[in-house]
């Protein structure tokens, strides 16, 4: 995952001593015209000559029907040799509008990237491309990164705007919705397990492409997974970053919404987009019939009835996490106080009066929030830190999460800019940015926390929390919304440097001989594997074939997330708001292509 084996194409590395004034549009037009001619002639060698030696081609469905990264001229040559003629790429058009026009970017003084965007067609639809050019001493420019993505399928456009449904069900709307929700024919194309943002976005995308789906969720109401979390919970990213397809937040929506508000929004989203959701429902068993190419799904509808449905595709969109993970601590049953996992904890105010001392085990997002909640409730609170934490203040965090997610900037363009670079490039840039922020903007914050006994880190390879989010752990950071100052001031105490030995009647004993007294202990210690729910409903031998969902392969993509896994027509859709918004679109396009007989994923062999 890390980018140690790759170097950013700095001006020194490219042997460019100085970069005079650059007419970005003229450079882009010249390079693109030559590139377009080479593609049109299907001359693979001529196309490859337009690339920097250690360049990349990242493809999202357009050329490979997969998520792939090809690094270096030999790998790019193999890709084009195998796919250029079959894909029938054409209709290339350089984009020159306000948001996608050619632009010279200087992320660092020694790096110059000329970004250009273009549209193109293939034999099955339309695509978008983004390319970064780098300069060479002789005054030429070559492609350092190339990104191609399928945007739409010919003849199967999203049913939105001028293509939206006619509606006008005079006097029949309620009956129509009842029949849609009840699934009277016991059949659907897609069954989605999980009515969180990922499941809802996926269902919305599928619906706009004419694919019927049903979502089921264990909770009583859509959004309860947010409403029932601890009350101190709020999002640390903006509405522009968290926007959901087809229904943007109103202009009055708060910059950082509470968890409860987000639960209300998800319920409204499902209602107004007319998504079919069964709440208080769970899958009992899912069986694949290879002869019929169908799943048979047994569903418990809250004890009211057992329904059996047949579906073509089964997707688990059960969230970034599995069930709560509590470490095995000796003598936990001896403790006389209260013990919770953060997933079951609601509010410190529920314990005012009978709890005076609190210990929070864990020092990342949830740990900070819960500790802050205890402090606000007037309790003596100690945070037990098991390992160093990545700390970031809000302004640089907003930039990490997406500098283009701003008012007036098209979300679909921002999504592409967030995802178009190869992971090795993103790692190198994150490494530089993290070190810069830590030595400037957050220098005082980090030093004060360290002086208070709180251990900090810059993350894997000093690249911040971005790469950490792609690991199986999926966390390890805190974006400061005020709790850091409470730690610095000593209002929230910190314990670290020694492992937990066992619980006592009065608290937690550590291997260094110290003990923390507590009336209540909250474990903010993460969650189990995302495949846990799937394992509970699939035959054992089928479930064991599914690779890990989280983590990335050498090409920078998750091995089984939003893409085929080792089990036919079994899918996983997991990610934050921005990731799910981006990949749910690609997932829906892939499924539509499958259903319409357009999908022909090649076996490239490399």
N, C-alpha and C positions, 0 to 999 in steps of 0.2 A: 504493500500500500504506500509506503513512504517513497520519497523521491530522491534518495541519496545518489542513485545511479544516473540521475538526469540533472543537467545543468541548464538553467535558464539561458537563452541566447543573448547574453550581455553584449554590449558594443565591443568590449575588449575581446570577448570570445569570437566575435564576428570580424575582428580586426578593423572596426570602423572607428577612426580616431575622432571624428566629429560629424555631427548630423546637421547639415544646413537646413534652412527653412524648407518644409515639405508641403507640397500641395497634395493633400491626402486624396482628394477626388481625382486628380490627374493620375497619381500613382495607381490608385485602385482601378481606374478605367483601363489604363495600359496593361496592367497585369491580368485583369479579368478578361479582357478581349483576347489575349494570347491563350489563357487557360481555357476559355470557351471554345476557341478554334481547335485546340488539342483534343478536348473532349468530343467535339463533333466529329472528328476524324477517327475516333476510337484508337488513337495512337497512344498506347500506354506509356511508352518511353517518353514521348513528348509531354504528357501530363506530369509524369514524375519529375521531369526537369524543372518544373515550377516550384519544387519543394526544397526546403532546407534539409540537410543530411540527417539531422536528428529530429525530424518533424513528426507530426501525428495526424492521423485521420480517425476521427471519432464518428461512428455511425449509429443513429437511432432509427432502425427499421427501414430507412430509405434504400440502402443497397443490400443489406444482409438479413432483413427481417429479424434483427436482434440488436442487442446493445453491445457494440464491439469497439475496441481501440486498436489501431494498427500503428506501430511505431517504427520509424526508419524507412528508408527508401525501398529496401527489399520487401518489407511487409506491405507497404502501400502498393508496390508493383504487383504483388501477388493478389491483393484485393481487386485491383482494377482489371488484371488479366482474367480473373475468375468471374467478375460481375459486370464490367462496364457495358458489354454488348447486350447481355440479358436484361439488364435494368432499363435500357433504352432511355438513358438520361438525355434531356434536351430542354429547350425553352428557357435557357439560362438568362436571367435578367438581374443586373446590378441594382440594388436598392439605394436610393439617394434621398429618402425622406428624413425628417427631423430626428427620428429615433434610431434609424438603421443605416443612415448614410455613412460613408467612409470617415474614419476618425483616427487621427494619430494619438495614441495613448502613451504616456510616460509614467507607468506605475512607480518606477524608481529611476533615479538619474541615469543609471547605466543600462536601462532597458527601454527599447522603443518598439511598440507594436502598432501596426497600422491595421485596424479592424475594418473589414467590409462584410456586408451581408448581401445575399442574393436569393432569388427564388428559382425553382427549376421544376420540371415535370419528369415523371417516370412512366413506365407502362401501366402503372396502377393508380397514380394520383399525382399530387403536388407536394413539393418539399421546400424546406428552408435550409440555407447554408450560411455558415459564419466562418470567416477565415481571418487569421492573424498573419500579416506579412512582417518580415524582418529585413533590415537593410544589409547590403553587402558593399565592400569597399569600392567596387566599380560603379556604384550608383544604382544597381539593380535591386529588386526586392523578390523574396521568395516566401512561400507559405511555411510558416512554423506550425500552425495548427489549422486543421480543416474539420468542420463539423457539418454533418448532413443529417436531416431529420425529416421523416414523413409527416406532413401536415394534414393531408386529407386524401380521401379515396375518390377517384373519378366515378361519378354517378351515384355516390353515397355521401352527400354532404350532410353536415349537422343540420337538424331541423330547427334552426334558430333564425331570428330576425325575419327577413322576408320569406323564409321557408318554414316559419313556425306553424304549428298545427292550427287549423281553422277554428276549432272550438265550437261554441254555440250549441252545446247540448241542451236544447230547450226542454226543461222539465225532466231530463234524463241523467243529469250529472251525478246525482247521489247514487243512483242505481249502478251507473257505469263504474264509479269508484268502488262501490261495494264489491262488484264482481271482480274487478282488478285485484283488490286486496285479498279476496277469499281464494283466489286461484282455483276456480271451480273445476278446471280441467286437470288439476293436479300435475301440471307441467309448466316448466319455465326454461328459458335458454340458460340463464345464469342464476345460481343461488349464491348470495353473498352473506357470509357469517360476520356480523359486526356492523352496527349502525353508527359508528364514529365518523369522523370527517372523511377518512379514506374510503369506507364503504359507501357513504352517501355520494361523494364525488364520483366514484366509479359508476354507481347506478345512474346518476345524472348523465354522465358521458354516454353510457350505453343507450339510455333512453333517447338521447338526441340523435343517435345513429340507428334508431329503430329496433334495438335489441331489448327484449323484455327481461326483467330481472325481479327477484324478490330478495329483500334483506331480512335477516332474522337477528334478534338481539336478546340477550338475557334480561336486560334492564326493563323496568316497567314503562319507561318513557324514553323516546329518543333524546339524547343529551344527558341522561342520568350519569354517564361515566364522567362527566364534568361536574354536574350538580352535586354528586355525592362524594367528591374528593374533599380534601380539607378546605375549609372556608377561606383560608388565607391565600389560596391559589390564584394566581393571575398569569396571563401570558406575558412573555418577555419580548415579544415581537409585535410589529405594527399591523394594523388592518390591511395595509397594502400587501404585506408579506403573507398574511393568513387568509386572503380573499378566496372564496370558493367559486367554482365555475358558474356562470350564468346569473349570479345573484350577488353583486358586490355589496359590501357593508354601506349603510347610509352615511352621509357626510357627518352626522352627529355622533357616530360610534367612537368610543374612547380609544385613545392611542394604545393603551394596554388594558385589554378587557379582563374582567374577572372570570374565573372558571364557571361560575353560575351563569353569567351572561352568555358565555360560549355555548353552554348547554341549551339555553333558550334559543339561541340562533340556529343550532343544528336541528332542533325540533321544527322551527319555522321553515328552514330550508327544505326538509323532507316534505312538509305540508304543501308549500307553495310550488315546489317542483313536481308535485304529484308522484312521489316515489312510494313504492309499495314496501311497507315495513311491517313485520310481525314482531311486536315486543313481547316481553315475558315468555320468550321461546328459546329453545336450545336444540341443537342437533343431538340425537341419540346415537345414530349410526349412519355411516355413509359407505355405500358399496358400489364399486365400479363394475359395470357389465361390459367387458371388452367386445363382445359380439355385437351389442347394440350401440356401443359408444355412448353410454348414458350412465349417470350416477343415480342410484336410488337412495333417497334421503328420508330417514325417519325423524320427525320433528315433534317434540313435546311442546304444546302450546299452553304453557303455564298450568298443566294439570287438567285443562278443560277437555283436551282431545289430543290424540296422536294422529298426525297426518303423514302420509307417505307421498313424496313428490318424486318425479323423474326430471332430471335436468342434464343439460349437456356439459355445463361447466360449473365447477365448485370453486369459489374463492373464499379464502380466509383473510378478512380485513379486521383482525382483532386487536390491532394497536401495536405500538412500538414495544410493548412489554407482554410477558406472560403473567402467570400468577405471582403474587408477592413472594419475595425470597427473604427469609429470615435465617440468619446464621445459626448453626447449632451451638448453643451456649450451655455449658454444663450447669446443672442445678437451677435451670430457669423456673422449674416448678416450686422451688424454695422461696422465690421472691414474693413478698407479701403485697407488693404494689400492683399497678396496672401495666400491662404490656400490649402495645399495638404495633402493627406495621403502618407506615405512613399512608398506605392505600386504604386502611380501615379507619384511620384517625380523621376526626371531623373538625374539632375546634378545641383550643385550650380552655375556652370559657366553659365548656362542659364539665371541667374538672376543678373549677375554682371552689375553694372551701375545703375540699378533701385532699388536695394535692398542693404541696408547697415547693417541692424540688423535682425538677424534670431533667432527664438525660435524653439527648437525641443522639442516636448512633448513626453516623453518616454525615458528610459535610459537603454535599453537592446541592442541587437546586431544592429538592424537597427538604433536605436536612436544614438548610438555611431558613426556608419558609416556616417550618414547624418550630424551630428554635425562636424565630422572631415572634411567632404567635404566642408562645409561652411567655416571652418577655413582656409583650403587650398585656398579657393577662396578669402580670405582677408576680410571676413565679421566678424562683431561683433556677436558672437553666444553664446546663453545661452541654456543649457539643463535643462528642467523641469523634475525633478525626482518625480514620483508619489509614488513609494515605493522602498524599498531597493533592490539592485541588487547584484547578485552573480558575483564576479569577479575572473577570473582565468587567469594566464599567460599561454603561449603556451605549454611549456614542460609538465606540469602536465595535461593540457587539452588533449594533444595527448595521454597521458596514459589513461585518462578516456575514450576517444573515441575508444581505442583499442590498447593495448601495443603490440599485435601480428601482427598488420598491418604494416609489414616491408618488405623491399626488400628481396626477396628470401623465404619468409614464405608463404606457400600455403594459398590463400585467403579463400578457402572452409574450411580449418582447423581453421583459425582465426575467421571465422564467427561462428563456433560452440563454440569456447572458449569464444566468446563475449556473447553468448546467453544461455549457458548450465546451469548456476547457477540459483536456485530459487530466486525470487525477494527479499525475506526477507534476504537471505544471501548477495545478492548484496547490499542491503541497509545498512546492518551492516558494510560491508567492505568499502562502499563509505563514510559512516559516519567517520570511522577511518581515511581514506585517506584524506578527506576534512579537518578535524581538523589538521592533521599533516602538510599538505601543507600550510594552513592558518597561522600556527605558525612557519613555517620555510621558505620555498621557497618564498611564497607570503606575508610574514609578513610585510615587508617594504612597498610593493605596497599597501596593504590594509590600513595600518596606514597612509600613505601619502594621500590616497584618503579621508579617514575619516577627516583628518586635513584640507583638502580642502573643506569640507562640503558635500562630496558625501557619501551617506549612502550605506553601504555594508551589506550583509548577507551571511551566509553559506548554505542557502537553507532549505528546509523542514527537520527538525530533524538534521540539520548540515550535511546533506548528499550530498551537492553540487547540480549541475544542472542536473545530471542524472535522479533522481526521478522526478524533476520538468518537464522534457520533457514528462513524461508520464501522466501529469495532463491535464485537459481540456485547461488550459492556454497555455501549450506547450512551454513556454519560461520563461524569467526572468533573463537571464544571459548575460555576455559579456566575450569573450575570448580576452585578451588584444593584440591588434596588433598596439598599439601606441597611441590610443586616451586617455588612462588613464593618460599618462604623460602630455598631453595637459591640462587635468583637474587639475592635481597636480600643474602644472606651472601657472594656472590661465588663460591660453589662451582660454580655453572653460570654461565659467562660469556655475555655478550650482545654481538652485533654487529648494527648496523642503520645506517640513514642513507646507505647507498650500495648501488647495484645490483651484482650479480655481473657481472664483465667476462668472465672465462673461467676454465677449470680449468688448473692447472699440474700438473707431476709430483708435487708435494708437497701440493697442496691447492687452495684457491679464491682467485683474485685478484679484487679489487673495483675499481670505477671510481675510487675515491678514492686508489688506489695501495697500499692495504694488502693483506695476504695472510693467510689462515688456513691454517696447516698442519694436515693431517689424514691419518690412516691409514684412516679410514672416514667416508663421508658418507651420511647418510640424508635423503632428501627426504620430508618430511611436508607435501606440497604439494597434497593433495586428489585429486579424482577427476574423470574425464570425465563427459560427459552420460549420464544414466540411460537414454537411448534407444539407447545403443550396441549392446547385445546384440540388441535388436529390429531395428535396421538390418541386422544381419548375417544375418537369417533371412527377412525379408519382401522381397517385390519392391520395387525402389527407389522406384517411383512411389507405392506404398502407404505405405512407411515415411516418405516425405517429407511426407505429409499429416498426420502426427501432430504436434501442437503440443508445445512444451516441457512437460515434466512438472512441473518445479519452478518456483517463483515463484507469485505470486497475481495475480488479475485485480482490477478495480476494486471488485468486491463482496466481496473477501477470500477467495476460494477458488481452489484450483489448477485450471488450465484442463483438465487431462486426467487427474487423479489420482482414483481411486475413482469415476469418472463416465465417461460416454461420451466418446470422442475422435472424431476425424474419420473413423475407420475402423470400420465396423460390427462389433460383437461382439468388438472388441479393447479390452482393459482394462489399466490399470496400477494396482497397489496398493503404494504406497510410503509409509513413515513410520516413526517411532519406535514403541516398544511401545504407548504410550497412544493415539497417533493411529491406529495400525493396529487396535487393539482396538475403538475407537469406529467407525471407518469401515468395517471389515470387516463389522460387523453391518448397516450401511445398504446396503453393496454386496450382501450376501446377500439382503436383503429385496427389493432392486431386481431381482436375477436371478430370484428365486422368482416375483415378480410378472410378469416377462417370460415365464417358462416356463408360468405358469398363465393367461396371457392377461388379467391384471389391469392391466398396465402401459399407461398412456395418457398419455405425456408431452405436455403442451400446448405449442404454439408461441405464447408470450405476445406476442412481438414487442417486448418491452421488458425 
